[in-house]
Every structure is written in structure tokens, then in C-alpha cells.
Amino acid sequence: MDNPFQIITDAFAPDYQINLSIQGLDGSIMLTLSNSGRIVAKRMISAEQRNDPKRLKLLVQSIQFGIAIEQGHSAMAILEAMTSGDGLTPPPPQIKGQPRPSAGL
């Protein structure tokens, strides 16, 4: 099995600073993604999610989807990309002062 921490890092490192911290004795971790000092996403990851490759992939896609929606990308375009089997490319981080895109990825 691939290292789940590496999978998470590979998915988000190009655009975000990643902080993974242990949250409890049950093995849960907190994932915090930030950009330019601003928290973009924060998600609790259970040991079960972390150790199951399918669940981990879905978790990463869910976070990417949430970030894209928050940045104003088209939900339909994102869902089409996710269901076409091509996977979802994480949206680029939004830079303060730039307008949000109105549609598409």
C-alpha cells in the first residue's frame, strides 16, 4: 500500500502548505491546507479513511471539490471531471484581489 501521507502531500503540495497533526489516540489526524497564511481547508481524517486507499482517494477528491466550489468554479464541470474517470485536478489557489472565475476549471 502506498503511504497515505505521501498521497495527501502529492495531491495538494503543488499549491498549498500542508499540516498533518495527530488528533487522538484513535489514530485520527487533522489535515490543514493553507495558502499565503490563509486556511483554505481543514479536515479530520480517521484512521479508517487514512488506511483504506479507496476512502482516501474519495476524501482527497472531496476536499478538492470543496476548494473548487469555494473558489467559484462550476460544480457541474467539476462533477463531470470527477465522474469521467480523468480525476480532478486541484484548482489553483485564488490570489487575493483577483476576481473569482465564473465557470469551468
N, C-alpha and C positions, 0 to 999 in steps of 0.2 A: 504494500500500500504506500502511496505517496505521502509525504509529510504534510499534514493538514495546515500547518503554519506556513509552509512554503507555498501551498496552493493559494491561501489567502493573500500572502505577500505578493505573489506573482499577479494576482488579479487586480490589485489596487496600487502597488508601489509606483508604477509609472506616473501617477497623477496625485497621489495622496500620501501623507505621512501616516504610518500605521502604528498603533499602540495596542498590544495584546497584554492584558493583565489578568492574573488569576483572581477569581471572584469567590471561590468557596472550596470546601473540602470535597465537594462532589465532582470536581474537575471542570466546572464551568469557567469560561473566560469572557472578558469584556473586550470587544473589538471597538476601537475608536479610530475613525478616519478623519483627518483634518487637512486643511489646505490654507496656507498663509495665516496660520494661527486660529482659524475658524473651524469649529467642529462641523463636519459635513454629515457624518452618520455615526451612530453608536448602537451596537447590537450585542446582546448577551448570547453567547454560543454555548449550548450544553455539551457535555462530554459525548452524548449520543450523536448529536449533529456533527461534531468535530471528527468523530471516528467512523462515520458512515460516508463513503465517497459520494453517493447519490444525494444524500441530505446536505452534505457540504456544498456540492455544486448548486443545488437549489437555493441554499442560503446566500451564496455569492451572487447568483442571479437576482434574487430578491433585493439584496442591498443595491446592486447596480440599477435595478428598475426604480427603486425608491429615489435614488440620487438623480436619475434622469428625469423623473416626474417633477421632483423638487426644482430642477433647473429649467423646467418649462418645455421639455421635449414632448413630442406626441406619444401618448400612451399607446395608440394603435400601432404606430410604426415600431415601437419598442417590442410590443407583444408579437408582431409579425416576425421580427428578427429572432426573438426567443423561440418561437414555435417552428420556424423554418429549418431548424437544426444547425443554423450557422453560428449559433451562440450570440451572446450580447457583448458588444464591445462597450466597455465602460465609457460614459460620457466624459468629455474633458471637463476639468474643473472650471467653474464660472469665475471670471475675474471681476472684482468689484468695479462698478462703473460701466461695464459692458451690458448692453441690453440682452435679455433672455431671448433665445431663439424661439420662433413661434411654432415651428413644426419640424418634424423629422429629426434624425440623429445627426 
